[in-house]
Amino acid sequence: GMRHRFEMGGGASGIINEKGFNSMMVHGVIGYRSQKKKGLLFRTGFTPMFKIPFKDDEKFAFIPWVGLSFGYSF
């Protein structure tokens, strides 16, 4: 049968450009997954990202991403 699951996670990524290590992106995910042991699967989630500046010429930012995926488990 179909399995229904809650997904949650997060992480951080450094941003380096010609000025050096100037900011960091902190991101999370909260989502839903529907999956058979073998067969089709479906996922959807909200993945907000926050940019945290380390230098005065950089700005804070909020990016509200959403995602949708389809696949096959085997």
C-alpha positions in Angstrom: 0.0 0.0 0.0 0.8 3.6 -0.1 2.9 5.1 2.8 2.4 8.7 3.8 5.4 10.4 5.5 6.3 13.8 7.0 9.7 15.2 6.0 11.8 17.8 7.8 15.4 18.9 7.5 17.8 21.8 7.0 21.3 22.9 6.4 23.7 25.8 5.6 25.9 26.8 2.7 28.6 29.4 2.5 28.7 31.9 -0.3 32.2 32.8 -1.6 32.8 35.3 -4.4 35.7 37.6 -5.5 35.4 39.4 -2.1 35.8 36.2 -0.2 33.5 34.4 2.3 30.8 37.1 2.4 27.5 35.4 3.5 25.7 32.2 4.4 22.5 30.6 3.2 20.5 28.8 5.9 17.8 26.6 4.6 15.1 24.2 5.8 12.5 21.9 4.4 9.1 20.8 5.7 7.2 18.5 3.4 5.0 15.5 2.6 5.9 12.2 0.8 3.6 9.5 -0.5 5.4 6.4 -1.6 4.8 2.7 -2.3 7.5 0.2 -1.2 8.0 -0.3 -5.0 6.4 2.0 -7.4 5.4 5.6 -7.9 6.2 8.3 -5.3 5.2 11.9 -4.9 6.8 14.6 -2.8 5.9 18.3 -2.0 7.5 20.7 0.4 8.3 24.2 1.5 12.0 25.1 1.5 12.6 28.6 2.9 16.1 30.1 2.6 17.6 32.9 4.6 20.7 34.8 3.5 22.9 36.0 6.4 25.4 38.6 5.3 28.9 38.8 6.9 30.0 42.1 5.2 28.4 45.6 5.3 27.8 45.7 1.6 25.7 42.5 1.6 22.0 42.4 2.6 19.7 39.9 4.4 17.3 38.1 2.1 14.4 35.6 2.5 13.6 33.3 -0.4 10.4 31.2 0.0 10.9 28.2 -2.3 8.4 25.4 -2.8 9.1 22.0 -4.5 7.2 19.2 -6.2 8.7 15.9 -7.3 7.5 12.6 -8.9 9.5 9.5 -9.1 9.7 5.7 -8.9 11.1 3.6 -6.0 12.6 0.2 -6.6 
